[in-house]
Structure formats: C-alpha cells, structure tokens
Amino acid sequence: MTTQKLFVYGTLRKHESNHFVLKGSHCIAEQAWVYGELYDTGLGYPSMKASFDQKVYGELYEVHLDHFTELDELEDYIPGRKDNLYDRVEQTIHTDTGDVNALVYISNRNDLLAEPILHGDWKLYRLMKDKPEKTYYFAYGSCMDDERLRLANVDQHFKTVMGGGVLKGYSMQYLFSREDGGRADIVEDGGVTEGILYELPYEAVEYLFHREGFYGEWYRPAFVNVQVGEDLYTDVLTFHVYNKKGELPPPDHYALEILRGARGRVSEQYYKNLEKQLEKLGVKINLDA
C-alpha cells in the first residue's frame, strides 16, 4: 500500500481528541520536531507557521494515502485552493535516529495565531497552563534516588510511587555532556528503559523543570507511555535531552545515584545491564563495598 510520512503536533497526537483519524497508521517517532512556531488558536487546538529559528515538537507517522481525505477535511485543506485554513507542505523532520522529509499542516492566517506557545509543545503548554493537581512522572536516571530530593527539601512530594515502570521503544544512554562527564538520557531507538513511576503534585513538576535545566534547554519535558505491571499509564512526564552528544562516562557520584535508586526497584536483569553499561564506559561502582 502507498503511504506518506506525516508530522503532527496538536490534536492528532497520541491520546488527543483527533488521534482516531490516524487509526492504523504506524508511529515512526514520538520524539520528533520541526522548525516552526506554535500558537494556541483559542479554539481547542494549536496552529503552526513556518520558522527557521524555533522548534515545534510532535510525532511522526507513516500514513496511508487514503487517510489524507479525512485529514484534509479536518484541516480544511483543498489542494490548489487559495483560502485554505491550513496548507499541507513538506518539511524536514528531526528524530533521534535521523532526519526525514514529511508532510505537515501549517497556517499563516492571523486569526489562528492567537497566543504563542513558547516551548513549542502542545502537551507541555497545557500541562503548564492547567497545573493539574496530580501528574505522573517517569524517572530513569538520578531522580530514582532520593538523596538530592531530601537535600532540596522536596522528598515529601516523591512519596507516592506507583512502582517500577517499563518504557518501551527507548534506550537509556549517557548523552548529556557536563564538565565532569555524561548524564542519563533516553533515545527513541527501539530499546527498553526501566525506571520509577511517581505520582507528583504540580509543585514537584516545577522543581523538576529547574533540576533538569528545562529553562536553560538542557532537558525538555516529554510525554511517554509507561507500563507498571498490568497497568499502562499514558502521557507520563519524563525528560529528553535537547542536544544529544556522544555517550560519555558519568562521574562516580552520579553513577552511584542511578544504581542506588534502581536497586531492588527495577528488574534484576535491567539492573545488571546498568552495571555492565557503566563498566563498559570505565565506571565501576560497588554498592556493597
């Protein structure tokens, strides 16, 4: 069957109101982005216009051509018409595993560009605007350990642990470069990452934004599906490095936090893999010493 790649950034994303239109379409990448500017239309959905210096985050799909009839109707787009609500154009889409060309619906109509979405992510924008009483958060790095949480006097916000979580489709690597070594990151490459699923108040979300360097563009908030036992949690907050570098060995104190936080809370095999990964990078930590 003939297909075409499509980048979506609003109500067509997973768990959003119009995602059903993409039923049967293969998701190539959940952590995809394109150059553009995102706006809240005030009508319950966002709009994007072209830009060369800002980023819009979304998902990349392989869509059968037959589905574009319904998609074009949803976006009020007719090929060749001058007064379309949205135009359908081809742009370069960036993913963890490389760049591809795909279609995306954009608009330059001023009536759709009501309020700028500063961080380029429709899901994040609504999280920050709504400030929900409870948010699920998946920790796969040093936030599995509570020592720095206690020092920051926020450990009381991290008491509700849903359990050890499994994030499918991602591998954990040390790709965020600091002066003393690497820090943990997730890469959407088809692997599996385990960690801890917390239920947090919004106050703790703000703490994480600062801890993870969100406002300094170190890590960006991302939304993923996490399995805990038989239960699937959707649109779970986690963090994804903006500018990934080559993998670097983490400093001993950071590796210690990861192993200490993971021990007894992730699967035995995954814990062994964490140890092997560190040993391969030249880091040897013995919690029993």
SEDOLUM-46402 format. One line per 10 residues: their letters; for each residue x, y, z of N, C-alpha, C. Coordinates in steps of 0.05 Angstrom, whole numbers, plus 32768, in hexadecimal, padded with zeros to 4 digits. Layout:
// residues N
A> X/Y/Z/X/Y/Z/X/Y/Z ~ ... $
//
This chain:
// residues 289
MTTQKLFVYG> 8011/7FE8/8000/8000/8000/8000/8012/8019/8000 ~ 8009/802E/7FF2/8018/8047/7FF1/8013/8057/8009 ~ 8029/8061/8015/8027/8071/802D/8037/808B/802A ~ 8033/809D/803D/8041/80B6/803E/8047/80BD/805B ~ 805E/80C7/8061/8065/80CF/807C/8057/80EA/8083 ~ 804D/80EC/809C/803F/8103/80A6/8048/810A/80C2 ~ 804E/8123/80C6/8056/812E/80E1/803D/813B/80ED ~ 8036/8134/8106/801F/8140/8113/8028/814C/812E ~ 801B/8162/8136/8024/8171/814D/800D/817A/8160 ~ 7FF4/8173/8159/7FDE/817D/8169/7FCB/8167/8170 $
TLRKHESNHF> 7FB2/816A/8168/7F9D/8157/8170/7F9E/813C/8161 ~ 7FB1/8139/814E/7FB5/811F/8141/7FCA/810E/8150 ~ 7FD7/8119/8165/7FEA/810A/8174/7FDD/80F4/8185 ~ 7FED/80E2/818F/7FE2/80CC/81A0/7FD2/80D7/81B8 ~ 7FBB/80CB/81BD/7FAA/80D1/81D3/7F9D/80ED/81D1 ~ 7F9E/80F9/81B9/7F91/8112/81B5/7F76/810D/81A6 ~ 7F66/8121/81A4/7F4A/811E/819B/7F47/8114/817E ~ 7F59/811A/816C/7F56/8112/8150/7F6A/80FC/8148 ~ 7F77/80EF/815C/7F8A/80DA/8155/7F7D/80C3/8147 ~ 7F63/80BF/814B/7F55/80A9/813E/7F57/80AA/8120 $
VLKGSHCIAE> 7F5B/80C2/8115/7F5E/80C4/80F8/7F76/80B5/80ED ~ 7F8A/80B2/80FE/7FA3/80A4/80F7/7FA2/8086/80FE ~ 7F8A/807C/8105/7F88/8060/810C/7F93/804E/80F6 ~ 7FA5/803C/80FF/7FB2/802A/80EC/7FCC/8034/80E0 ~ 7FD2/804E/80E5/7FEB/8059/80DB/8002/8052/80EE ~ 8019/804D/80E3/8030/8045/80F3/803F/805E/80FD ~ 8043/805F/8118/8052/8075/8124/8070/806F/8120 ~ 807E/807F/8111/809A/807C/810C/80AA/8087/8124 ~ 80A1/809E/812E/80B0/80AB/8144/809D/80BC/8155 ~ 809E/80B8/816F/808F/80C8/8182/809E/80E2/8188 $
QAWVYGELYD> 80B8/80E1/8188/80C9/80F8/818F/80D4/8105/8175 ~ 80C3/8112/8166/80CB/811E/814D/80C7/813D/814F ~ 80D5/814B/813F/80D2/8168/813F/80D8/8174/8123 ~ 80CE/818C/811F/80D1/819A/8106/80D5/81B8/810C ~ 80E2/81C6/80FA/80E4/81E3/80FE/80C9/81F0/80F8 ~ 80C0/8200/810A/80A6/820E/8107/809F/821D/8120 ~ 8089/822B/8120/807E/8239/8137/8062/822F/813D ~ 805D/8229/8156/8044/821D/815E/8033/8232/816D ~ 8019/8231/8167/8006/8244/8173/7FED/8236/817D ~ 7FE2/8240/8192/7FC7/8238/819C/7FB3/8248/818D $
TGLGYPSMKA> 7FA1/823B/817E/7F8D/8249/816F/7F76/8254/8181 ~ 7F74/8249/8199/7F5E/8250/81AB/7F45/8240/81A4 ~ 7F48/822D/8192/7F31/821D/8189/7F34/8200/8191 ~ 7F47/81FB/81A3/7F4A/81DF/81AC/7F5F/81D0/819C ~ 7F6E/81DD/818B/7F83/81CF/817C/7F98/81E4/8175 ~ 7FB1/81DB/816F/7FC6/81EE/8168/7FC9/81F1/814A ~ 7FD8/8205/8143/7FDF/820A/8127/7FFD/820F/8125 ~ 8009/8208/810F/8025/820B/810B/802B/821B/80F2 ~ 803E/822E/80F3/8047/823B/80DB/8065/8236/80D8 ~ 806E/823B/80C0/808A/8235/80B9/809D/8248/80C8 $
SFDQKVYGEL> 80B4/823E/80D0/80C9/824D/80DD/80E3/823F/80DA ~ 80F9/824E/80DC/8114/8242/80D9/8124/8242/80F3 ~ 8118/824D/8109/8128/824E/8121/8119/8244/813A ~ 8101/823A/8137/80F2/822F/814D/80EB/8212/8146 ~ 80E4/8202/815B/80DE/81E6/8157/80C2/81E0/8161 ~ 80B5/81CD/8152/809B/81C2/815A/809F/81A4/815D ~ 8094/819A/8173/8097/817E/817A/807E/816E/8175 ~ 8081/8156/816C/8069/8145/8166/8071/8129/815F ~ 8061/811C/814E/8065/8100/8148/8065/80FC/812A ~ 8074/80E8/8121/8076/80E2/8104/8069/80C7/80FE $
YEVHLDHFTE> 8058/80C7/80EA/8049/80AF/80E2/804D/80A8/80C5 ~ 8048/808E/80BF/8046/8084/80A4/8028/8081/809F ~ 801D/8090/808D/8000/8092/8089/7FF9/8088/806D ~ 7FE5/8077/806B/7FDB/806E/8050/7FCE/8086/8042 ~ 7FD3/8088/8028/7FC9/809F/8019/7FAB/80A2/801B ~ 7F9C/808C/801E/7F7F/808E/8021/7F76/809E/8039 ~ 7F87/809F/804E/7F80/80AD/8066/7F82/80CC/8063 ~ 7F8F/80D5/804E/7F92/80F1/804A/7F78/80FF/8042 ~ 7F65/80F0/8038/7F4B/80FC/8032/7F3E/8106/804C ~ 7F3F/80F6/8061/7F34/80FE/807B/7F45/8113/8088 $
LDELEDYIPG> 7F60/8110/8086/7F72/8123/8092/7F6F/813F/8085 ~ 7F6D/8140/806A/7F69/8159/805D/7F4F/8167/8064 ~ 7F3B/8156/8068/7F21/8161/8071/7F23/816D/808D ~ 7F31/815F/809F/7F35/8168/80BA/7F44/8183/80BA ~ 7F58/8186/80A9/7F68/819E/80A8/7F5D/81B3/8095 ~ 7F46/81AE/8089/7F3A/81C0/8076/7F4D/81C8/8060 ~ 7F59/81B3/8054/7F6D/81B7/803F/7F63/81AA/8025 ~ 7F63/81B9/800F/7F5D/81AE/7FF5/7F74/81B6/7FE2 ~ 7F81/81A2/7FD6/7F98/81A8/7FC5/7F91/81BD/7FB0 ~ 7FA2/81D1/7FAE/7F9E/81E6/7F9A/7F8D/81FD/7FA2 $
RKDNLYDRVE> 7F7E/81FA/7FB8/7F6C/8210/7FC1/7F7D/8226/7FCE ~ 7F76/823F/7FCA/7F86/8255/7FD5/7F80/825C/7FF1 ~ 7F68/8257/7FFA/7F5F/825F/8015/7F5C/8248/8028 ~ 7F6F/8235/8027/7F6F/821E/8039/7F73/8228/8056 ~ 7F67/8219/8069/7F6C/821F/8085/7F89/8217/808C ~ 7F91/8200/8082/7FAD/81F6/8085/7FB7/81EF/8069 ~ 7FD1/81F1/8066/7FDE/81E7/804E/7FEE/81CE/8055 ~ 7FF0/81BC/8042/7FFF/81A3/8046/8019/81A5/8037 ~ 802F/81A5/8046/804A/81AA/803A/805D/8194/8043 ~ 8073/8192/8036/8087/817E/803D/809E/818C/804C $
QTIHTDTGDV> 80A7/8181/8062/80BD/818C/8072/80CF/8176/807C ~ 80E7/817E/8085/80F9/816B/8091/80F2/8166/80AE ~ 80EE/814D/80B5/80E7/8146/80D1/80FF/8139/80DE ~ 8105/8141/80F6/811C/8137/8105/8113/8123/811A ~ 8121/810C/811B/811B/80F7/812F/8135/80EE/813B ~ 8133/80DD/8150/814B/80D3/815D/815C/80C1/814B ~ 8150/80B6/8136/815F/80A4/8124/8165/80B0/8109 ~ 815F/80CA/8105/8166/80D7/80EC/8150/80E9/80E2 ~ 8155/80F7/80CC/8142/810A/80C0/8134/80FD/80A8 ~ 811A/8104/80A5/810B/80FB/808E/80F9/8112/8085 $
NALVYISNRN> 80F0/8110/806C/80DD/8123/8062/80C1/8118/8066 ~ 80AE/812A/806E/8093/8122/8073/8080/813A/806E ~ 8067/8134/806C/8053/8149/8069/804C/8154/8084 ~ 8044/816D/8085/803A/8179/809E/8026/818F/8096 ~ 8011/8192/80A6/7FFD/81A7/80A1/8005/81C0/80B0 ~ 8008/81D6/80A1/8010/81F0/80AD/7FFC/8205/80A4 ~ 7FFC/821C/80B2/7FEA/8232/80AB/7FF8/824D/80B1 ~ 7FF3/8260/80A0/7FFC/827C/80A5/7FE5/828F/80AB ~ 7FCE/8284/80AF/7FB7/8295/80B4/7FB8/82A2/80D0 ~ 7FB7/82BC/80D1/7FB9/82CA/80EB/7FA4/82C2/80FF $
DLLAEPILHG> 7F8C/82BB/80F5/7F77/82B4/8108/7F7C/8299/8116 ~ 7F90/828A/810C/7F97/8271/8119/7FB0/8273/812B ~ 7FBC/828B/812B/7FD5/828F/813A/7FD0/82A0/8152 ~ 7FBE/8296/8164/7FB5/82A7/817A/7FC9/82AA/8190 ~ 7FD5/8294/819A/7FE8/8296/81B0/8000/8284/81AB ~ 8018/828F/81AC/8030/827E/81A7/8033/8269/81BC ~ 803A/8251/81B3/8041/823B/81C5/805F/823A/81C6 ~ 806A/8246/81DB/8086/824D/81DC/8099/8235/81D9 ~ 8092/821E/81E4/80A4/8207/81E4/809E/81F3/81CE ~ 808B/81FA/81BD/8087/81EA/81A5/807A/81CF/81A8 $
DWKLYRLMKD> 806D/81CA/81BF/8061/81B0/81C4/8045/81B3/81CF ~ 8031/81AA/81C0/8015/81AD/81C7/800F/819F/81E2 ~ 8019/8187/81E6/8014/8179/81FF/8021/8187/8217 ~ 8039/8190/8214/8047/819E/8229/8039/81B9/822F ~ 8031/81C7/821B/8023/81E0/821E/800A/81DD/8230 ~ 7FFB/81C8/822B/7FE3/81C4/823B/7FE9/81BB/8257 ~ 7FFF/81AB/825A/8007/81A3/8275/800E/81BC/8286 ~ 801E/81CE/827A/8027/81E6/8288/8010/81F9/828D ~ 7FFD/81F9/827B/7FE6/820C/827E/7FD2/8201/8292 ~ 7FCC/81E7/8291/7FB8/81DC/82A3/7FC2/81D6/82BF $
KPEKTYYFAY> 7FDC/81D1/82C2/7FE8/81CA/82DC/7FD7/81B6/82EA ~ 7FD5/819E/82E0/7FC3/8189/82EC/7FCC/8182/8308 ~ 7FB9/817A/8318/7FBF/8172/8333/7FD2/815B/8335 ~ 7FD0/8148/8321/7FE2/8130/8321/7FED/812C/8305 ~ 8006/8125/8304/8014/811F/82EB/8025/8106/82EF ~ 8024/80F4/82DB/8035/80DC/82DC/8050/80E4/82D0 ~ 8066/80DB/82DD/8081/80E1/82D4/8092/80C8/82D4 ~ 80A1/80C3/82BE/80B2/80AC/82BB/80CF/80B4/82BE ~ 80DC/80AA/82D3/80F8/80AF/82D8/8109/8097/82CF ~ 811D/809C/82BF/812E/8086/82B6/814C/808B/82BD $
GSCMDDERLR> 8152/80A3/82C8/816D/80AA/82CE/8171/80AF/82EC ~ 817E/80C5/82F3/8184/80CA/830F/816B/80D0/8320 ~ 8155/80D7/8314/813D/80DC/8324/8130/80C3/832F ~ 813B/80AC/8328/8132/8093/8335/813C/8092/8352 ~ 8151/80A1/8357/815D/80A2/8372/8153/80BB/8380 ~ 8150/80B9/839B/8143/80CF/83A9/8156/80E1/83B9 ~ 8170/80DD/83B7/8182/80ED/83C7/8180/810B/83C0 ~ 8182/8111/83A6/8180/812D/839F/8164/8139/83A3 ~ 8150/8128/83A2/8135/8130/83A8/8133/8139/83C5 ~ 8140/812A/83D7/8140/8132/83F3/814F/814C/83F8 $
LANVDQHFKT> 8166/814F/83EB/8176/8167/83EE/8167/817F/83E3 ~ 8157/817C/83CF/8147/8192/83C4/812D/8196/83D3 ~ 8128/8185/83E7/8110/8187/83F7/80F7/8184/83E7 ~ 80F8/8172/83D3/80E0/816C/83C3/80D9/814E/83C4 ~ 80E7/813F/83D4/80E3/8122/83D5/80C7/811A/83DC ~ 80B9/812C/83EB/809D/8126/83F3/808B/8124/83DB ~ 8093/8131/83C5/8082/8130/83AC/8086/8117/839C ~ 809A/8107/83A3/80A1/80EF/8394/809B/80D5/83A3 ~ 8088/80D7/83B6/8081/80C0/83C7/806E/80AC/83B9 ~ 805E/80B6/83A6/804B/80A5/8399/8058/8098/8381 $
VMGGGVLKGY> 8060/807F/8384/806E/8070/8370/805A/805B/8365 ~ 8055/805C/834B/8043/8049/833F/8050/802E/833A ~ 806B/802E/8338/8079/8016/8335/808F/8018/8320 ~ 809D/8002/831C/80B1/8002/8307/80A4/8003/82EC ~ 80AD/8015/82DA/80A0/8018/82C1/80B1/8010/82AA ~ 80A4/8008/8293/80B2/8000/827B/80AA/8012/8264 ~ 80BE/801F/8258/80BA/8030/8241/80C4/8022/8229 ~ 80B2/801A/8217/80BA/800A/81FF/80C0/801E/81E8 ~ 80D4/8016/81D9/80DB/8026/81C1/80F3/8038/81C6 ~ 80FE/8039/81DE/8113/804C/81E5/812A/803D/81F3 $
SMQYLFSRED> 8142/8046/81EE/815A/803D/81FD/8164/8054/820E ~ 816F/804D/8225/817C/8061/8236/819A/8062/8231 ~ 81A4/807A/822B/81C0/807E/8226/81C9/8098/8234 ~ 81E3/809C/8236/81EE/80B3/8243/81F6/80C8/822E ~ 81E3/80D7/8225/81E7/80E8/820D/81E7/8106/8213 ~ 81E1/810D/822C/81E2/812A/8233/81FD/8130/823E ~ 820C/8142/8231/8228/8147/8238/822A/815D/824D ~ 8238/8156/8263/823F/816A/8277/825E/816A/827A ~ 8269/817D/8289/8286/817E/828B/8292/8165/8297 ~ 8283/8158/82A9/828E/8140/82B6/8285/8126/82AB $
GGRADIVEDG> 8277/8127/8294/826E/810E/8287/8251/810F/827D ~ 8247/80F8/8277/822C/80F6/826B/8216/80F4/827F ~ 81FE/80FA/8277/81E6/80F7/8287/81D1/80E7/8276 ~ 81BF/80DA/8284/81AC/80C7/8277/8199/80D6/8265 ~ 8192/80C7/8250/817E/80D1/823C/8171/80B8/8230 ~ 8159/80BC/8224/814C/80A7/8216/814D/80AC/81F8 ~ 8152/8097/81E8/8153/8099/81CB/813E/8087/81BF ~ 812D/8092/81AE/8118/8083/81A2/8124/8072/818B ~ 812D/805A/8192/813B/8049/817F/8131/802C/817F ~ 811A/8027/818C/810E/800D/818D/8116/7FFC/81A5 $
GVTEGILYEL> 8126/8007/81B7/812F/7FF9/81CF/811A/7FF9/81E5 ~ 8123/7FF2/81FD/8111/7FF2/8215/8120/8000/822B ~ 8113/8012/8239/811E/8020/8250/810B/801A/8268 ~ 8118/8014/827F/8108/8010/8297/810E/8027/82AB ~ 80FB/802C/82BC/80FF/8042/82D0/80E8/8042/82E4 ~ 80E3/8058/82F0/80D0/805B/8306/80B9/806E/82FD ~ 80A1/8065/8301/808A/8076/82FB/807F/8083/8314 ~ 807F/809D/8315/8075/80AC/832C/805B/80BA/8325 ~ 804B/80BF/8339/8034/80D2/8337/803C/80EB/8347 ~ 803C/8102/8339/8046/811A/8345/8032/8131/8345 $
PYEAVEYLFH> 8034/8143/8359/8025/815C/8358/8033/816F/8344 ~ 8026/8183/833B/8032/8195/8327/804A/81A3/8332 ~ 804B/81A8/834C/8062/81B5/8358/807C/81A5/8352 ~ 807A/818B/8352/8091/817A/834C/8098/817B/832F ~ 8084/817F/831D/808A/8182/8301/809B/819B/82FC ~ 8094/81B0/830A/80A4/81C9/8307/80C1/81C4/8311 ~ 80C4/81B5/8327/80DE/81AE/8331/80EE/819F/831B ~ 80E1/818C/830E/80EE/817D/82F9/80F6/818E/82E1 ~ 80E5/81A1/82DA/80EC/81B3/82C4/8106/81C1/82CA ~ 810A/81CA/82E2/8123/81D8/82E9/813A/81C4/82EC $
REGFYGEWYR> 8135/81AD/82F9/814B/819A/82FD/8156/8190/82E2 ~ 8144/818B/82CF/814C/8180/82B5/8155/8195/82A1 ~ 8156/81AE/82AA/8160/81C3/8298/814D/81C9/8281 ~ 8133/81C5/8284/8120/81CA/826F/8122/81E6/8264 ~ 8123/81FA/8276/8123/8216/826D/813E/821E/8260 ~ 8152/820D/8265/816C/8212/8259/8171/8200/8241 ~ 815C/81F1/8239/815D/81DF/8222/8172/81C9/8225 ~ 8173/81BD/823D/8182/81A5/8241/8171/818D/823A ~ 815C/8189/824A/8149/8174/8245/812E/8180/8240 ~ 811F/8175/822D/8104/817F/8229/80EF/816B/8234 $
PAFVNVQVGE> 80D9/8174/823E/80C4/8162/8246/80B9/8153/822E ~ 80B4/8139/8231/80A9/8128/821C/8093/8117/8228 ~ 8083/810B/8217/806C/80FB/8221/806C/80E0/8214 ~ 806B/80CB/8225/806E/80B0/821C/805A/809E/822A ~ 8058/8085/8221/8047/8071/822D/8059/805E/823D ~ 8051/8059/8256/8061/8049/8268/8050/8032/8273 ~ 805B/801A/8273/804E/8002/827D/8057/7FFC/8299 ~ 8044/7FF9/82AC/804A/7FF1/82C7/8039/7FD8/82CD ~ 8046/7FC1/82CD/8036/7FA8/82D0/8022/7FA5/82B9 ~ 8009/7FA2/82BF/7FF4/7FA0/82AA/7FE9/7FBA/82A2 $
DLYTDVLTFH> 7FF1/7FD0/82AE/7FE5/7FEA/82A9/7FF7/7FFB/8297 ~ 7FEA/8007/8283/7FF7/801A/8270/7FF0/8036/8278 ~ 8004/8047/827D/8000/8063/8283/8008/8073/826A ~ 7FF6/8085/8261/7FFA/8093/8248/8001/80B1/824E ~ 800F/80BD/823B/8017/80D9/823D/8026/80DE/8258 ~ 8038/80CD/825E/8048/80CF/8276/805F/80E3/8271 ~ 8063/80F5/8283/8079/8108/8280/8094/80FB/8285 ~ 80A7/8101/8273/80C3/80F9/8277/80D4/810E/826A ~ 80EE/810A/8268/8100/811F/825D/8113/8113/8248 ~ 8118/8123/8233/8125/811A/821B/8139/8130/8214 $
VYNKKGELPP> 8153/8129/8210/8167/813D/820B/8163/814C/81F1 ~ 8165/8166/81F2/8161/8177/81DA/8177/8171/81C5 ~ 8190/8173/81CD/81A6/8170/81BA/81B8/8159/81C3 ~ 81B3/8142/81B7/81C1/812A/81BF/81DE/812A/81B4 ~ 81F1/8120/81C5/820D/811E/81BD/8214/8100/81BD ~ 822D/80FA/81B7/8236/80DE/81B9/8235/80D5/81D6 ~ 8232/80BB/81DB/8230/80B1/81F6/824A/80B5/8205 ~ 8248/80C0/821D/825E/80C5/822F/825B/80B6/8249 ~ 8271/80AD/8256/826E/80A0/8270/8265/80B5/8284 ~ 8251/80AD/8295/8249/80C0/82AA/825C/80C1/82C1 $
PDHYALEILR> 825D/80D6/82D1/826E/80D6/82E9/8264/80C2/82FD ~ 8276/80B9/830F/826F/80A4/8322/8257/80AC/8333 ~ 8255/80C5/833C/823F/80CC/834E/8224/80CA/8340 ~ 8224/80CF/8326/820B/80CE/8316/8204/80B0/8311 ~ 8218/80A0/830A/8213/8084/8306/8209/8077/831F ~ 8213/807F/8336/820A/8075/8350/81ED/807B/8354 ~ 81E4/8093/834E/81C8/809A/8351/81B6/8088/8340 ~ 81BE/8083/8327/81AE/8072/8316/81AC/8056/8320 ~ 81C2/804A/8328/81C1/802F/8331/81B3/802C/834C ~ 81B7/8040/835E/81AA/803F/8378/818B/8042/8374 $
GARGRVSEQY> 8183/8054/8362/8167/8058/835E/8159/8041/834F ~ 8168/8033/833F/815D/801D/832F/815C/8003/833E ~ 816E/7FFF/8350/8172/7FE5/835D/8158/7FDC/836C ~ 814F/7FC5/8365/8137/7FBA/8371/811D/7FC5/8367 ~ 811E/7FD8/8354/8106/7FE5/834A/8101/7FE0/832D ~ 8117/7FDB/831E/8115/7FD2/8302/811A/7FB4/8302 ~ 8116/7FA8/82EA/811B/7F8B/82E8/8138/7F85/82ED ~ 813D/7F6C/82F6/8159/7F64/82FC/816A/7F65/82E2 ~ 815E/7F5D/82CC/816D/7F5D/82B3/8174/7F79/82AA ~ 8161/7F8B/82AD/8166/7FA7/82A5/817B/7FB3/82B7 $
YKNLEKQLEK> 817B/7FAD/82D0/818F/7FB8/82E3/81AB/7FAE/82DA ~ 81AD/7F94/82D3/81C6/7F89/82CA/81D0/7F97/82B1 ~ 81BC/7F9E/829F/81C4/7FAC/8287/81CE/7FC8/828D ~ 81C3/7FD5/82A1/81CD/7FEF/82AA/81EA/7FED/82B3 ~ 81F0/7FD9/82C2/820B/7FD4/82CC/821E/7FCF/82B4 ~ 8216/7FBE/82A2/8226/7FB8/828B/822B/7FD0/8279 ~ 8216/7FE1/8276/8219/7FF9/8266/822E/800C/8273 ~ 822D/800F/828D/8240/8020/829B/825D/8014/8299 ~ 825F/7FFA/829C/8279/7FED/829A/8285/7FF1/827E ~ 8274/7FEF/826A/827D/7FF3/824E/8288/800F/824A $
LGVKINLDA> 827C/8022/8259/8285/803E/8257/829C/8044/826A ~ 82A5/8030/8278/82BC/8033/828A/82B5/803C/82A6 ~ 829C/803A/82AE/8293/8042/82C9/828C/8029/82D9 ~ 8299/8026/82F0/8294/800E/8301/828A/8018/831C ~ 8271/8011/8323/8265/8018/833C/825C/7FFF/834B ~ 8264/7FFC/8363/825C/7FE4/8373/824C/7FEE/838B ~ 8232/7FEA/838A/8221/7FF4/83A0/8226/7FE4/83BA ~ 8231/7FCD/83B8/8235/7FBC/83CF/8250/7FC0/83DD ~ 8260/7FD1/83D1/827B/7FD6/83DC/8279/7FE6/83F6 $
//
